[in-house]
């Protein structure tokens, strides 16, 4: 629809927000090698099916002869399943989202 209507992403976001639907997330392919650390972590934490698909894509691309077992989706050059995202440690955003406004002591 965006291509047909000749509008850019920012106008789409404005429209969706104006309709009361919140801010849409950026879209991309599951196996995009340009995902940043937070995108991978978010996928792993919130969309396990997509994460499993990404891990499988990551494995499969190394089997392609032209990549000679040297292709990885993560910029570290390691398999996705071996990346330490420290998901067991809470960051400030997770803390603030969990806080109910009163001390739990």
N, C-alpha and C positions, 0 to 999 in steps of 0.2 A: 504494500500500500504506500509506503514512504516514497518509493521510486515513481509510482504512478501519480502521486499528489505533488511531487516535486518539493518536498519539505525535508529539512534536515533533522538530525536527532534532537537538537535542542527544542525545536518547535513541536516535535512529537512528545517530548517530556512535558513541555508546558501544557499541551492539550490534555494529556492523561492526568496530570496533577489538577488541572482546572475542573476535570470531570469528577474529582474526588477519589481517584483510584490510587493515590500515592505516587511515589517516584518509581518508575520501572527500572529494574536492574539492567545493566548492560548485557547484551546477548553476545554469545560467541559459541563456537564449536566446543564440544566436550574436550577434544584432544588438541586444542590450540596450543602451540608451543610458546605463544606470547603471553600466556597467563602469568600473573605475578604471584608472589608468595601467598598473599592474602586470598587471591582467587582460588588457588589450589586448596588452601586450608579451609575456606568456606565450603567448597565442594565436598571435601572429605568429612566435614563436621555436619553439614546440613542436607547433603544430597548423595547418600551412600550409593545409590544405583548409578549415578553419573560417575562417581569416583571409581567404582568397580569397572565401568566401561573405559574410563581414562587409563586405568592401570593396564587393562587388556590391550588397548591401543598402543600404549607405551611398549608393551612386550612385543606386539606384532610388528611394529616398525623396525625393530632390530633384526627381524627375520628377512627383511627385504634385501636382496643381494646388493643393490646399489648403495646401501648405507653401511655395508660391511660391519654390522653389529655395533655401529657407533652413533646411532640416532636415539635421542631421548627427548621426551616432552619437557622435562624440567631443565632450566638453564644451568643447573649444577652439573649436568652430564651424568646423572645417576638415575636409576629406575625410580619412578614415582613411589613405589611401595617401600623404598629404602630412605626416603626423605624424612628427616626429623622435623616435624612441624610444631613440636612442643605443645600439642593440643591438650596435654594434661595440665598445663599451666594457665591460669586465668590471666587475661590482660585487663586493663582498666575498663574497656568497653563491656566485657563480660560481667565484671563486678558491678558496674553502674546499672546494667540491665537487670541484674538480680536483686539489687537493693530495693527494699520495700519502704524506706523512709524512717525506719526505727532501728534502734540498736538491738541486736539479738543476744546480747550478754545477759 
